[in-house]
Amino acid sequence: MASPDRRTAYVNARLLDPASGLDAPGALLTVGEAIADLGPGLFADGVPEGIEVVDCGGHCLCPGLIDIHANLREPGAEHQETLATGSQAAAAGGVTTVAALPDTNPPIDEAALVEFVARRARDTAIVNVVPMAALTRGLGGREITEIGLLSQSGAVAFTDGARPVADAQVMRRALAYATVFDALIIQPAEEPALAAEGCMNEGEVAMRLGLSGVPSCAETIMVERDLRLVESTGGRYHAAHLSIADSIDCVRAAKARGLAVSCGATPHSFALNETAVGDYRTFTKVKPPLRAEPDRRAVVAGLADGTIDVISSGHAPLDQESKRLPFAQAAFGIIGLETMLPLALELHHNGHLPLLDLLAKMTARPASLLGLAAGRLAPGAPADLLLFDLEAPWRIDERNFRSKCKNSPFDGRPVQGRPLRTVVGGETVYTAEAGG
Amino acid sequence: MTGPRTYVFPHRHLLGIEGLSPEDIGGLLDLAESYVEQNRQVDKKQSILRGRTQINLFFESSTRTRTSFELAGKRLGADVINMSVAASAIKKGETLIDTAMTLNAMHPDVLVVRHPDSGAVQLLSEKVDCSVINAGDGSHQHPTQALLDALTIRRRKGRLAGLTVAICGDILHSRVARSNIHLLNVMGARVRLVAPPTLLPAQVDRLGVDVCHDMREGLANCDIVMMLRLQTERMHGRFVPSVREYFHFYGLDASRLAAACPDALVMHPGPMNRGVEIDSELADDIDRSLIREQVEMGVAVRMACLEALTRPLPNRPGER
């Protein structure tokens, strides 16, 4: 973190702040760890002595991205990722705050463990890592965790990670109890019994490949069930990543009824469809599975009309031993911290979403869901910034990944737009020149 | 017209029927045809695979397919080795790719592979330098079974084009069905699938087949009835309620077969569950059942596949 009197001026920038709707050329001043001032007129007459100057070259300066859904694997699977390597990947991807999923080993289901993750992150990570806590003890799906104490110790949300809470009574009580602490409950919406044998989307591709499918109703049924429970309890509910037209419709209708629900989507759910599985490419094996083209389009439409609130990476690092297997045996998961921004920008370049709306889903919206002060450009807000080139064409190359794992189906994909500089608490943690 | 020996198979591996042209299929069948008589002679030995090493790598138990491939290789003069991996390396934690690398280092010329997971044979083929024949992968493909079925039909009916073939039973889990559907479609036959909805994969109609849930309706006017095996663990309540109920509605017996063409023939890839999917007497009826002939054609078809894949290899040891 920057020392309290360190002052940095980011001049010649295109300021983008989704929270206030600002999109204008201008400058921004950070003092210590916070934003002190910003605006079109700032430093119009030059930057005074004693202030470090960063010339943004006319590129976009926005709040650092906030990823609400990432596996950092520490503790327990440090061979796949650590808080340190995961945070380096985040920095390279323009992500300044990562909400770390609790399905580690051991699972983060006690206050001491939440504090452990926060402390380890403070010592080793170069971006902000905010821990989430398990919703049920040991991720067992039976007994709810100490939501109040865990919240007090710093848990920003409650989820069993990749495991859906299958028992409706457990979910109902968790939602009801969480209202006392205004805690956010995140559910990977999938009915486990329907998804049990499936390893990709049910449909023509799975049928041809002889792979067992996950039917789309597995997601829709769980979303509908949970929405009913939210309706009767008033809990704050977030469906982790939706992939199906029907389930997105359910959330759309629930929001129209005034329910306080939100949902997310991952870049692979709008950048790929089931045909990417091709000849059994295990790097495309993920939960929820890559879906049919009409569903992919429904995700894009849901993002465009605001039904889908956030874009999250779903970062799930997996080593070669977990993926170099026959498709049915391979593990589920795709890494995403370093590819989230350029893949999301495809939606802007293709004309689906205005830039500010798109950025809001990775800044202001996740910040408000998690109750963070970050995610906006405003005096007093944390100096967590992302400077990015909106137009630069490049090719995703797995050799440049900072993550410990390379399980990305996007290797070689041509994309447009990339981070130039990532700033956390006033301190630059990544620059494109240094980072290649 | 080109003879069976001038046909050149343009693929390095035989992983499935999908992707083969009518010429490829016809070429393999013609080649197989030439081995049928040979296999009925006292002296069955050929030398065109002399000096070649064929490894039969089976990750799933099999008697007839493995024996058939073993005989085919030996009759062509290859050195044939059988490996049952289910019992050895996998238990020691060796992965499929490790096994492939290990075998590859021994320089085989052909690997014949069966694996319980769809796509596993293709994965293995990407890691080795030799030709790979898929002897069945999960619920995906079993190309030599479809070829031997086609050869059996062609010899009895004289053609494949224009025939109506009903494939009945557990389509969902069947690699035999998937390979046969592709082959029969490519060769111009009409395919009808008959099964309860729980044994049909989603969107199976996208393969260009008719689908029906009633045996009498499904068998009406068909020339060939292909029965599939229903595995024991799928019988009791998971996919169908019971053996009794399954045989009652989806088993094949003489009275059901009466709905088909008068000269309709019955096939089964084996091993049969007598009294589950097929009536015992009908299975043994030599006028209607092709089941034993299928087994015989299996050896000829596998000889043809082995020859087609190894013929492009340099320094052929002997001319025919």
Interface residues (C-beta under 8 A of the other chain):
Chain A: E202 G203 E204 A206 M207 R208 L209 G210 L211 S212 G213 P215 D279 Y280 E321 R324 L325 P326 F327 A328 Q329
Chain B: E18 T95 L96 I97 H115 D117 S118 G119 A120 Q122 L123 D137 G138 S139 H140 Q141 R175 R178 P201 A202 Q203 V204 R206 L207
